[in-house]
Amino acid sequence: MEVVDGLTGELRNMQIFVAVLGASNYTYAEASFSQSLPDWIASHVRASPISVAWPGGR
């Protein structure tokens, strides 16, 4: 997926991260610049608040 950088006008390739809680209707999705470990962990951290709203979540 490509997006336009609002500051530079440059086209950037983005990676889509999707987290789904299978027994509910909760889905979280975001775009990040890469699939590197720091981006992957950060996506999980930002997705984690959805588990708080789920019964049995942390």
C-alpha positions as CSV (number, residue, x, y, z in Angstrom):
1,M,0.0,0.0,0.0
2,E,1.4,3.4,-0.8
3,V,0.6,6.7,0.9
4,V,1.6,10.2,0.3
5,D,3.9,11.8,3.0
6,G,2.0,15.0,3.9
7,L,5.3,16.9,4.5
8,T,7.4,15.9,1.5
9,G,4.8,14.7,-1.0
10,E,6.9,11.5,-1.4
11,L,5.1,8.2,-2.0
12,R,5.9,5.8,0.9
13,N,5.3,2.0,0.9
14,M,3.3,1.0,4.0
15,Q,2.8,-2.3,5.7
16,I,-0.6,-3.1,7.2
17,F,-0.8,-4.6,10.7
18,V,-4.2,-6.2,11.8
19,A,-5.0,-7.6,15.2
20,V,-8.2,-9.5,15.7
21,L,-9.8,-10.9,18.9
22,G,-11.3,-14.1,17.5
23,A,-14.2,-14.5,19.9
24,S,-15.4,-10.9,19.5
25,N,-16.0,-8.3,16.9
26,Y,-12.9,-6.3,17.9
27,T,-10.4,-5.6,15.1
28,Y,-7.5,-3.2,15.2
29,A,-5.6,-2.1,12.0
30,E,-2.9,0.4,11.3
31,A,-0.2,1.2,8.7
32,S,3.5,1.2,9.5
33,F,6.7,1.9,7.5
34,S,8.1,-1.6,7.8
35,Q,7.8,-5.1,9.3
36,S,10.9,-4.5,11.5
37,L,10.8,-5.7,15.1
38,P,10.5,-2.2,16.6
39,D,7.5,-1.4,14.3
40,W,5.9,-4.9,15.0
41,I,6.2,-4.4,18.8
42,A,4.9,-0.9,18.6
43,S,1.9,-2.0,16.7
44,H,1.1,-4.7,19.3
45,V,1.5,-2.1,22.1
46,R,-0.9,0.3,20.4
47,A,-3.4,-2.6,19.7
48,S,-3.3,-3.8,23.3
49,P,-5.8,-1.4,24.7
50,I,-8.5,-3.2,22.7
51,S,-8.0,-6.2,24.9
52,V,-8.9,-4.2,28.1
53,A,-12.4,-3.7,26.8
54,W,-12.8,-7.5,26.1
55,P,-14.2,-9.5,29.0
56,G,-11.3,-11.7,30.3
57,G,-8.8,-9.3,28.9
58,R,-5.9,-8.0,31.0
